[in-house]
Amino acid sequence: MYQFSYADIQTDSVADAKDRERQLLTRSIDLLTTASSVGVDSMEAIEALHFTNRVWTSFVEDLGNPENALPKELRANLISIGLWLLREAEEVRQGRSDNFEGLIEVSQIIRDGIQ
C-alpha cells in the first residue's frame, strides 16, 4: 500500500501543473512557428492563433484567481504579458499584423521561466 504525505502530493501537483504549462506553451510555440513559415492566411495560422488564444485565456483566468499561489506582483506582470499576447494574436488573426515572431519569443521566455 502506498502512503504519501500531503506535502508530497502537493509538491507533485505543482510540479505536474508546471510541466503541463510548459507543454502547452511548447505546443503553442510549435504551432506559431509552423504558421509563421506557411503564412498568415493559412489553416496553420488559424489553428496556432486559436490554440494560443485558448492557452493564454486560461492562464490569465488562473492568474486572476485570488487562490493562485504566485506572488501578486508576478501574477500582475504575467497577466499583462498574457493580455499583450492575446491582443497581438488578435491583430494577426485580423490581418493587421504578421508578428508571429513576437508571439513566439515572448512565449519562449515565459515557458523557459517556468521552474
C-alpha positions in Angstrom: 0.0 0.0 0.0 1.3 3.5 -0.9 1.3 6.2 1.6 2.1 9.8 0.7 2.2 12.9 2.8 0.1 15.8 1.9 3.3 17.8 1.2 4.5 15.2 -1.3 1.2 15.2 -3.1 1.0 19.0 -3.2 4.6 19.2 -4.5 3.9 16.6 -7.2 0.7 18.5 -8.1 2.7 21.8 -8.5 5.4 20.1 -10.5 2.8 18.4 -12.7 1.0 21.7 -13.3 4.2 23.4 -14.3 5.1 20.6 -16.6 1.7 20.9 -18.3 2.1 24.7 -18.6 5.5 24.2 -20.3 4.0 21.5 -22.6 1.1 23.8 -23.6 3.5 26.7 -24.3 5.8 24.4 -26.3 2.8 23.3 -28.4 1.7 26.9 -28.9 5.3 27.8 -29.9 5.5 24.9 -32.4 2.2 25.8 -33.9 3.1 29.5 -34.2 6.5 28.6 -35.8 4.8 26.5 -38.4 2.2 29.2 -39.0 4.9 31.8 -39.4 6.6 29.7 -42.1 3.4 29.0 -44.2 1.8 32.4 -43.8 -0.9 34.4 -42.0 -3.7 33.3 -44.3 -3.1 29.5 -43.7 -5.1 27.0 -41.8 -1.9 26.5 -39.7 -2.1 30.2 -38.7 -5.8 29.8 -37.7 -5.0 26.7 -35.6 -2.0 28.3 -34.0 -3.8 31.5 -33.1 -6.8 29.7 -31.8 -4.7 27.4 -29.6 -2.6 30.3 -28.3 -5.7 32.2 -27.5 -7.2 29.3 -25.5 -3.9 28.7 -23.6 -3.5 32.4 -22.7 -7.1 32.9 -21.8 -6.9 30.0 -19.4 -3.6 31.3 -18.0 -4.9 34.8 -17.4 -8.1 33.5 -15.7 -6.0 31.3 -13.4 -3.6 34.1 -12.7 -6.5 36.4 -11.8 -7.8 33.8 -9.2 -7.1 35.1 -5.7 -6.2 31.5 -4.7 -3.3 31.4 -7.2 -0.2 30.9 -5.1 2.2 33.0 -7.1 3.2 36.4 -5.7 0.7 39.2 -6.5 3.2 41.3 -8.4 4.4 38.3 -10.6 0.7 37.4 -11.3 0.0 41.0 -12.4 3.1 41.0 -14.7 2.1 37.7 -16.2 -1.5 38.9 -16.7 -0.1 42.0 -18.5 2.0 39.8 -20.8 -0.9 37.4 -21.4 -3.2 40.3 -22.4 -0.5 41.6 -24.8 -0.2 38.1 -26.3 -4.0 37.9 -26.7 -4.2 41.3 -28.3 -1.2 40.6 -30.6 -2.7 37.3 -31.7 -6.0 39.0 -32.5 -4.1 41.6 -34.6 -2.5 38.8 -36.5 -5.9 37.0 -36.9 -7.5 40.2 -38.2 -4.7 40.6 -40.8 -3.4 43.8 -39.2 -0.1 42.2 -38.2 2.1 39.3 -39.0 4.1 39.3 -35.7 4.4 35.6 -35.2 8.0 36.2 -34.1 6.9 38.4 -31.2 4.3 35.9 -30.1 6.9 33.1 -30.3 9.7 34.9 -28.5 7.5 36.1 -25.6 6.0 32.6 -25.2 9.5 31.1 -25.2 10.6 33.5 -22.5 7.6 32.6 -20.3 8.0 28.9 -20.9 11.7 28.9 -20.1 11.0 30.9 -16.9 8.6 28.2 -15.5 10.6 26.4 -12.9 
